[in-house]
Amino acid sequence: MPRLILKCPYLKGGSESTSAHLGNLVNYIATRDGVEKTNIENKNISSTIKQEELIAQIIKEFPSTKNLFEYEDYIKNSNIENASEFIGIAIEQNVDKIGKRKNYVDYIANRPRVEKMGKHGLFTGGDDALVLSRIADEIANHTGNIWTPIISLRREDATRLGFDNAERWHNMLSYYAIDIAECLKIRPENFQWYAAFHNEGHHPHVHMICYSADPKEGYLTKKGIEKMKSGFVKNIFGQELEGIYIEQSKRRDELKQESREVLVQLISEMKNDMVQNNNIEERLINLAERLKYTKGKRQYGYLQPQLKAMVDEIVDELAKDERIEKAYRLWYEMRNEVLNSYMDNLPEPLTLSQQKEFKSIKNMIIKEADSLNKGTITFEDFTEADAMIVEEIDADDLFKYDTAFINKDVDSINVNLANPFLYYVKAKLILREENPEEEDIKRAIEFLETASDNGNQFAQYMLGKLYMLGKYVSEDKEMAKKYFTLSAQQGNEYAKLFLENMDRFHNPSVCLVASRMLHHMSKIFEDNIPFRSSGAGLKIDSKLIRKLREKKVAQGYKRDDHEQGIIL
């Protein structure tokens, strides 16, 4: 794959100071072996002791030089020629740190192997002759910052693409200059630039000097450097890369599809499965206890650092679940594939708790801890309930169902024994409230019993949980086992969990939290799958939400009115 190296240091306005050790380095450079090319017959001889000493000092003073093409060549073959090439480019790329501005301009314009366009090698846009002394004085006296980009190619790439002469670079830079100004946040009318082409043996390169006529203008960010480099790549390698990009895109599309399928499968497992984790339960209980004595908003951003750390620990403990660990690793690989298209250096991997795309899990954990303190009843029907609604409610009733949940209107749902699921829905609307009235609780229990008697597994499971907890009814483990058994016989995994572990649960509500977290995590992955397709992107919407959307659109609602769907 063709490559170029872009370095973009700057000379700080108003400063000409140089540290003593860098000054000593300059003196050492003056007497060193071989920045100039050695005789051809000696080029393959091993590098000299002086060269090796100088290279060690350069690496110490300027660690970034280890990223240069020339250093790669020197490491592969430590001969005189490669040592000389590296020493030369390393010093040249750091002249801004060890020399004065005026000297820097003269150096890049007159350095050996600079391709001269007249009396010196300096050029800018247009064909006017440049007076080197005037430009050197202008830059030396400029009170603003001056950027000194260096663009380096491999010899074979420069020769093949025609970028082995000053004229080609002059034409390209004249065309690309306005984009460089944009990267530097300099208005085009204020942008000043000069350049010189150095036709080095292995790695020909160009030095630039860029600044604004307004000393207060201009700054360069990491994104600006990435954008500048991307532009150089397109202008130099553009035509050659077209065929490579076509093949890459084809393979990338195949990988995207394969990755999506695996990730969707993992999401499905998370959405419909359960998890038991004593560490999560213990940490959640501790968090709930601390929240009892915490004032202010119950949101992650408003918590004290110690509480935030407790929430982060729960997230990272959840991330140890095999399904989440696999999904997060795959998500990261897919995300990095996207970032690779425009970033040279990918950011360091983050733990799940520090990944901003997944921050909503933190507020969900805080909400769960608060619910434990308040004794709020929770519902674990998840996507199974969505499917049940689609099977048992016709399209005309779907809109009414959605409206009932939004408006919390229990009595707007018409029920009959042919559809026992709707009795469960009415009970759910009541019991989701934080402090339901006594009369309403009585109605909800009756709705659950009716639904249960007519075979609804969700109502059976909920009655089992209420009897086990002694919530709204008298605590009765035998009744709890009865209802859990009826629900488990229909495949309800949560009912099975309670039947198998009833005698060892200290706090049954806590044991369900990890599973709800798992389900919530599946939704976050679902909403943040990289490689989204056109339009709204890849979504794994339930049949219920799709049918609701179709119904609402048919009734004249705009799409934005119902993007959120319903929440069970």
N, C-alpha and C positions, 0 to 999 in steps of 0.2 A: 504494500500500500504506500503510495507516494506520501511524503511528509515534508513539512517545513517547520522551522523553529522560529518563533517570534519572541523577542525580548523587548520590553518597553519600559526602561528606567527613565528617570527624569533628573534634571539639574535644578535644584531648589533655588528659587528666587532670592537674591540678596546674600547668598552664602558661597564663600570660596574656600572654606576651611578644609583641611585634610589632616587626618590623624597621623602621628609619628610613624606607626608601623606600616601604614600604607605608603608613606613617603619613602621609607626604607625599601619597600617593594619596588617602587619606581626606580630607585638607584640600582637595585639588583637586576632589574630588567635590562638596564643599559649595558650590562656586561655579560648577559646570559648567553648560553648556547642557543642558537638557531630559531628565532622567529622567522628569519628569511629562509627560503628553501635551500636545502643542502645540495651538494653535488649529487647528480643522479646515481653515481656509482656507490655512494655511501648511504643511500636512503634506507636500505634494509638492515643496516647495522643496528644493534640494540641501542636504545636511548642511553645517553651519557648520564653520569652521576649528577652533574649539574642540572641537567634537564629534569631528572627525577626529583631532585631537591626542590626545584622551582615549581614543578607540578604539585608536589605535596603542599607547598606554601600557598599556591593559588587555590587549591581545593579548600584549604583551611580558611583563607580570607574570603573566598567567594564560592560557597557550597553549591550554588545553583549552576555553576559551570559543569557539574557532573551530568547535566541534562543535554549537553551539546553533542552534536554529531561527532565532532572531533574527539571527544572523550570516549565515546563508544568505540571509535576506530583505534584509539590508543590502548584501551583495555584489551581489545581483541589481538592487537599486534603492537607491542611496545618497542617500535623501532624509532630511529632518529627522525625520520620524516613525519610520522604520526605525532611524535612528541612535539616537534616544531610547529605543526599545524595547530595542535591544541593550545600550546603556549601563546601563539600569535592571536588566535581568535578570543581566548580567555582574557588576555590583556586588553584587546581591542574592545570587547564588550563591557569592560569595566573602566574604560578611560574616564567615563563620567564621574567615577568615584575617586580617581587618583590624579586627575589633572584639572586644570582650570578650563573654563568655558572657551576662552579664546584659543587655547592650545588644542582643545577637542575639535573645533571647527577646522583648524589648520591640519590636524592629524588625519581626519577622515578624507580631507580634500587632496592631500599630498602623499599619503601612505604608499609604500611600494606595492605594486600590483593594482593600484586604483586605475580604472580606465578613464583617461582624461578626455574631456570634451572642450578642448582649448588649452589653456595654461594649467588647468587643474581639473579635478574630477567632480566638482560640485555642480549640481543642476537642480532646477525647479521646473514648474509648469511653464510652457512657452519656450521660445528660442532665444530670448535675450541673453547676452553675455553677462556673467556674474563677476563682480569685483570682490575677490576673496577677502581682502583686508576690511572692506566696508561691512561685509556680512559678519565677519569675526567680531568687529567692534560693536555692531548692533546687538548681537547675541550676548556678548560679554556684559553689556550695559542694560540688558533687559531685566526689569525688576520682577517679572512674573516667572512662573515655572516653565521649563523647556523639556519636552519629552524627546527621547532619543531612541526610537524603535530600531531594531536590528532584525532583518529578515534573512534567514539562512536556508539554503537548499543543498541537497546532495549534488555533486557534479553531474552524475548521470541524468538526474531529473532536469537540472538546469540546461544541459546540452540538448536533451531530447525535446524539451518544450520551448527552446529558443531563448531562455532567460540566462544566457551566458554572455550578455553584452549590455552596455550601459543604455543604448538606445531603446531596447525592449523594456527595460525597467523604467526609463523615462516616460515612455508612452503609457505603460500600465499605471504608474503612480500619478501621472497627470489626470488620468481618468478616475482613479480611485480616491484621489485626495479629498473630495468633498465628503466621502463616507468616513475617512479617517477623522476629519474634523468633527463629524457627528459623534463618533466614538469618544472623542476627547471633550465633548460638550463645548465645542467652540463654534461660534457662528461662522458660516462660510466666508462672509465678507472680511472677517478678522483673521482668518487662518493663514499662517505663514509656514512654509515648509521648504526644506532643502534636502538633498540626498546625494550619495556617492556610491558607486558600484565597485566593490572589491572582488576582483576575479581570482580568488584563492584556488589552489590546486584541487582540493577535494570538495570544498564547500563554499562556492561563491556566495556572496551575501551583499546586502545593501544596508547602509547606515542612513537613517533619516534624522532630521532635526525639525521638530514641530512645536509651534507656540502660537499664542494669540497676540494680535496687536494691542488688545486690551489686557494689561497685566493681571487684572482681577478675574479674568475669564479662563475657564478650562479646568477639568478634573477627569481622572480616569479611574474607573472601577474594574473589578474582576469581570463583570459582565461586558464592560466596554472592551477589555482585552480579548475576551472570547469572541465578541462580535467582529473586532478588527481582524483577528486571525482567520475567522470563518470567511471574511471577505477576501483576504489574500489567497486562501485555498481555492475559492471559486474563480478568482481572476487568473490564477496561475495554472491550476490543475483542472479547471472546469470541464473542458471538452473530453479530456482523457478519463475523468472520473465518471462521465455519464454512463458508459457501459458497465463500470464496476457497480454504480448505484443501482442499475437495473437488476443485476444479479443479486446484489445485497437485498434489495427490496423484495425480490421474489422469495429468497430464503427467509427473510425477516417475517414476511407475511405467513409463511408456513409455520415458523416458530411461534408467532403470535397466536395463531389458531390452536396449535398444540398446547401452548401455555394457558390460553383461556380455558380450554376444555379441562385441563387438570385443575386450574384454580376454581372453576365453576363446580367441579366435583367436590373439592374440599369445602367450598362454601355450603354446598348442599348437606354435607356430613355435619358441619358445624350447626347448621340451621335446625336440623331435625334430631340431634343427638344430645346426650347429657354428659356431664362431667362431675366427678366427685374429687374434691381437693381440700384436704384438711387445712393446708397452709392458707389457702384463700379464705376459707371460713374463719379461721382464727384471726387473720389480718382484718377481715371485714368487721368482726365483732369489736376489735380494738378501735377501728376507725369510727364505728357507730358510737362507742362509748365516749370518744373524744368530741364528736360532733354535738353531743348533748350539751356541752358546756362552751360551744362556739357560737358567737354572735355574728350577725351579718348574713350576706347571701351564701346560699349553699351551692356555690359554683367554684370550680377549680381555680379560676383566676383570682378569686377573692380570698382563698384560704391562706393561712400562715404557712411558711416553708415546711415546718414539721409535718403538717397535715398533708401538704402536697406530696411530700416524700412517702407518706403512708399510702396514698393513692397510687403513686408510681410503682411502689413495691407490689401492689395487688395486680396492676397491669402486667408487670414483668413476670409475676408468678403465673398469671393466665397464659402468657406467651410461651410457657414451658409445655403447654398441652401440645401433643404431637401434631394434631391437625392445624393448630394455629401456627406452630413453628414452621411447618412445611409451607403453609399458605403465605406466611410473611416472607420467607426466604424466596419463594417464587415471585411474589409481588415485587420484592426488591430487585430481583434480576430483570423483570420486565420494565420496571421504572428506570433502572440504569441503562437499559437499551435505548430508551427515549432520551435520557440525558446525554448519552454518548454521541448523539447526533450533533450536539453543539457545545459540548464541554470537553476540554482536554483532561482535566483532573476531576474525577468524581468525588463528591463529598464523602467523608468517612461514614461508614454504616452506623445507624442509630439504633438503640434499643427501641422496642415497641412503644414504651412509655414516653419516649422523646420524639416520636415521629408525629409531626403536626397533623398529618392526614387522618390519624387515628385518635385525635384528642377527645372526640365525643365520648369515647368509652370511659373517660375519667369522670365526666359529669354523670354518666349512667351509674357508676360505682357509688358516687356520693349520694345519688338519689336512692339507690338500694339501701345504703347505710341509714339514711333518714327514714326509709320505710320500715326498717327493722325497729328503730326507736319508737315509731308511731304505731307499730303493729298493723300496718296496712296489709290487706289481703291482696295477693298477687295472682295472676292467671298465667298458666304455662301452656296455653293451647297453640300459640305461635302459628305457623303456616298451615298446620292441619286444619285449623278453624277456617282459614281462607278457603281451602278446598271444599270443606263441608258447606260453606255458604253457597258456593257456586253450584254444588250438586243439589241443594235443597231449596234454594230461593230462585224464583224465575227472574228474568231480566227487569221486569217492571218493579219488582220489590227491592232490587239491589239499590236503587237510588234512595228509596225510603229508608232502607237500612243504614246507608251512609249518613243520611241527614239525621237520623235518630242518634247516632253516635256523636255527631258534631254538636247537636243541640241538647244532648243528654236527655232526650225525650223518650222515656220508657214506654208510655202509653201509645205512642205513635206506631209501635210495632204490633201488627195484628197477628195473632197466633191461633193455631188449632192443633189438635193431636196428630194430624198428618205431618206436622213439621215440628217435632219436639225440640229441635235445635234452637228455635226462636225463643222458647221459654228460658233456655240457658242464656241467650243474649240479653233478655230482659233482666234476669238476675244479675248478670255481669254489669250492666249499666248502673244498677243500684249499688252493688258492692264495691265498684271502683271508686266511689266517692269516699272522701277522707273520713267523714263522720256522718254516715247515713242515719236517718230517723228510725226510731224503734219500729214504727208501723211499716216503714219501707223495708227494713231488714226482714220482718215477718213475711212480707210479700215475696222477697227474693228467695227465702228458703222454700216457700211453697212452689215458686217457679222451678227451682232446682229439683225438688222432689218430683214434680210433674214430668220434667224432662228426663230425669233418671228412670222413673217408672216406665217411660216409653223408649228406653234404650240409648239415651245420649251419654256417651262415654265422658264428655267434658263435665257434665253436670254430676255424674257419679264420682269422678275424681275430686271435684270441688267439695262435694258433701263429705267425702272421706277426709279431706284435709281440714275442713271446719270442725269435724268431730274429733280429729286427732289433736288439733290446737285448742279446742274449747272456745272457738271464736264464734260468737253469735248463737251458739248452741252449747249444751252441757258437754264437757269432755267425756268421750266414750270410745275407748279403743276398739271395742268389739264392733260398734257401728262403723267406725273408720275402716276396719278390715273388710267389713261387708261391702262397702261402697268401692274401696280400692280394688277388691277382687272382681267386682262387676266391670269396672273400668279396664282393669288389666286384661281381662278375658277378651276385650275388644282391641287390644294392642297398645293401650296407653302406657308409654314407657315410664312416665312419672309415677303412675299408680304402682307399677311393678317395683320401682325403686323404694317406695314407702313400705310395700309389703315385705320386701327383703331386708329392710333396715330399721323397721319401726322401733324395735326394742333398744337400739343403740343411738337413736337420734336425741341429742341434748336440745337442739334448737332446730326443728324441721324447716323453719323458714329460711335459715341460713344456708342449709344444704342445697336449696334450689337456686341460690343466687349465682353460683358458678355456671350453672346451665343457662340461666338467663343472660349472663355475660357472654357465654359462648354464642348464643343466638344473636345478641347485639353485635358481637364482633363479626359475625357472618354478614350482617347488613353493611358494616363499614367496608369490608372487603368488596362487597357487591357494588357499593357506590364509588369505589376508588380503584376499579380495575384499570391498569394502564392499557394503552393501545385501543382507545375507544374508537369505534367506527363513526361514520358520519352521523350528523343529527344529534340525537340525544345520547348516543353512545350505547355501549353494551349494557343492558339492564337485565335483571332476572326477575321481572315483575310477576306477581301472582296472577292467576286467572281472574281473581276477584277484581284487582285494580284495573286490569285491561277492560273487563266488562263494564266497570263503573265509568271509565273514561269514555268508552263508546256510547254508553247511555247518556252521559252528560253532554257530550258533543252533539248527539242527536237532538237534545232538548235545547240547543242553542248556546250552551256555555262555551266560553273561550277556553283554549287549552290551558292557559296559565291559571284558570280558576280551580283546576283540580289536579295539578301536578303532584300534590302531596299524597293523594289517595286517602286511605283510612288507616287508623291505628287501632289494633286490637289489644 
